[in-house]
Amino acid sequence: MAIRAEYRGIGIYGNRKVAPGIEAVEFGAAVTRIVGPGKESEGFRERARAVGEVCRRAGGKRTAVDKILEMAESEGNNE
């Protein structure tokens, strides 16, 4: 998911060198890039807001849950 977030410009891969563990200096630098002052962090927040709006308009988690339930019920009827 971190790679996807980085690709979409809404986040960064915070511990690339030691994944799945965490190295404090590397992770701290990543967090600072995301939440710190500056144009880069503003860009992350702006793109994340835009993605969030698209998800809300599409029904977000409610739509996902409905689809999962629909698939589970369909699978149960095939047995």
C-alpha positions as CSV (number, residue, x, y, z in Angstrom):
1,M,0.0,0.0,0.0
2,A,2.9,2.4,0.7
3,I,4.1,1.9,-2.9
4,R,0.7,2.7,-4.2
5,A,0.3,5.8,-2.0
6,E,3.7,7.0,-3.2
7,Y,2.9,6.3,-6.8
8,R,-0.4,8.3,-6.5
9,G,1.4,11.2,-4.8
10,I,-0.7,10.9,-1.6
11,G,2.0,9.5,0.7
12,I,5.5,8.0,0.7
13,Y,7.1,4.6,1.5
14,G,8.4,5.5,5.0
15,N,10.8,2.6,5.7
16,R,12.0,1.4,2.4
17,K,15.5,0.3,3.7
18,V,14.3,-2.0,6.5
19,A,10.7,-2.9,5.6
20,P,8.7,-4.5,7.2
21,G,10.6,-3.2,10.2
22,I,11.0,0.5,11.1
23,E,14.3,2.5,11.3
24,A,13.6,5.6,13.4
25,V,15.7,8.1,11.4
26,E,14.3,7.0,8.0
27,F,10.7,6.8,9.3
28,G,11.1,10.2,11.0
29,A,12.3,11.8,7.8
30,A,9.3,10.4,6.0
31,V,6.8,11.6,8.5
32,T,8.4,15.1,8.4
33,R,8.1,15.1,4.6
34,I,4.3,14.3,4.9
35,V,3.2,16.5,7.8
36,G,6.0,19.2,7.9
37,P,5.7,22.7,6.5
38,G,6.4,23.3,2.8
39,K,5.1,22.8,-0.7
40,E,5.7,19.0,-0.8
41,S,3.6,18.3,2.3
42,E,0.9,20.7,1.0
43,G,0.8,18.7,-2.2
44,F,0.4,15.4,-0.4
45,R,-2.5,16.8,1.6
46,E,-4.2,18.3,-1.4
47,R,-4.0,15.1,-3.4
48,A,-5.1,13.0,-0.5
49,R,-8.2,15.3,0.0
50,A,-9.0,14.9,-3.7
51,V,-8.8,11.1,-3.5
52,G,-10.9,11.2,-0.4
53,E,-13.6,13.2,-2.1
54,V,-13.7,10.8,-5.0
55,C,-14.1,7.8,-2.6
56,R,-16.9,9.6,-0.7
57,R,-18.8,10.3,-3.9
58,A,-18.4,6.7,-4.9
59,G,-19.9,5.5,-1.6
60,G,-16.6,4.6,0.0
61,K,-16.5,1.9,2.6
62,R,-20.3,1.4,2.5
63,T,-20.1,0.4,-1.2
64,A,-17.2,-1.9,-0.5
65,V,-19.1,-3.6,2.4
66,D,-22.2,-4.0,0.2
67,K,-20.1,-5.6,-2.6
68,I,-18.3,-8.0,-0.2
69,L,-21.7,-9.1,1.3
70,E,-23.1,-9.5,-2.2
71,M,-20.2,-11.7,-3.2
72,A,-20.4,-13.7,0.0
73,E,-24.1,-14.4,-0.4
74,S,-23.6,-15.4,-4.0
75,E,-20.8,-17.8,-3.0
76,G,-23.0,-19.3,-0.3
77,N,-25.8,-19.9,-2.8
78,N,-23.4,-21.8,-5.1
79,E,-22.6,-24.5,-2.5
